[in-house]
Amino acid sequence: MLTRRWLEMTWRDTLLCHWPVDPDTVAETLPDRVAVATHDGDAYLSVVAFVMEDIRPRGVPVGLTFPELNLRTYVEGSAGRGVYFYNLDAADRLGVAVARRLGALPYYRAEMSARRDERDDTVEFRSRRTHRGVPTARFDATYGPVGEAFTAEPGSLEAFLVENYRFYAQGRRLYRGEIAHEPWTLREGTAAIRENTLFDVNGFDRPAGDPIVHYADPLDVSADRVRRA
């Protein structure tokens, strides 16, 4: 439950790419206090690229806008089901420094761009990690929506993958955070992924097959402070 709306932001130009994987592949990478969550027997690894727009403490009139890229999976933890982050790469030097100092969360500085082409409703997203002392990670894709907008049905695979209002991440210790927003408005998506090394730098073999691709409409989000799990 969100006890305080500490941060406000909008997520836009969101790409969600989901690969089914064997649960054991994920389970062996998780800290002791969280367990892999599955849907119909499959665990999932997801790459999520988006623009975090106008992020600011509640009550502050103007915020920061920058792209972000993460690799995540889905877990059961002490506070309930949520997302577990392996990395959060962001093009905001100050924000990355604060997140790492306060919670030692797996945030990394990166050079990023997210350019929308209004002519064909696509986004060109590029990321190159520049954080010192960690492996370089790259992602380069062009993506966009196809089909009609929909919201995920409760209990569906789509709901399992996107309707998550809690996250966990391992830093100096295990942390969790709570968020609040309206249900996602999704569309089936198309993505031409030219480069993606997020699996490699996080110790995973690249999953076989094509991902399930979703594109999401802009979403207003509130977040509480990150706390020890």
GINOR-V725474 format. One record per backbone hydrogen bond with DSSP energy under -0.5 kcal/mol. NH is the residue of the N-H (numbers start at 1). CO is the residue of the C=O. Records with the same first field share a line. If there is no record, write none. Layout:
BEGIN
NH=CO / CO
END
This chain:
BEGIN
3=1
6=4 / 223
7=223
8=56
9=221
10=53
11=219
12=10 / 51
14=216
15=49
16=214
17=47
18=16 / 212
19=45
21=43
25=22
26=22
27=23
28=24
29=26
30=27
34=31
35=76
37=74
39=42
42=39
43=21
45=19
46=72
47=17
48=46 / 70
49=15
50=68
51=12
52=50 / 66
53=10 / 51
55=64
56=8
58=6
60=57
64=55
66=52
68=50
69=89
70=48
71=87
72=46
73=84
75=82
76=35
77=80
80=77
82=75
83=166
84=73
85=168
86=71
87=71
88=106
89=69
90=108
91=67
96=92
97=93
98=94
99=95
100=96
101=97
102=98
103=99
104=100
105=99
107=105
108=88
110=90
111=128
112=110
113=126
115=124
116=114
117=122
118=116
120=117
121=117
122=117
123=143
124=115
125=123 / 141
126=113
127=139
128=111
129=137
130=109
131=109
134=131
139=127
140=195
141=125
142=192
143=123
144=190
145=121
146=188
150=186
156=153
160=156
161=157
162=158
163=159
164=162
167=177
168=83
169=175
170=85
171=169 / 173
175=169
176=227
177=167
179=165
180=222
186=150 / 184
187=215
188=146
189=213
190=144
192=142
193=191
194=140 / 192
195=140
197=138
201=197
202=198 / 199
203=200
204=199
212=18
213=211
214=16
215=187
216=14
217=185
219=11
221=9
222=180
223=7
224=178
227=176
229=174
END
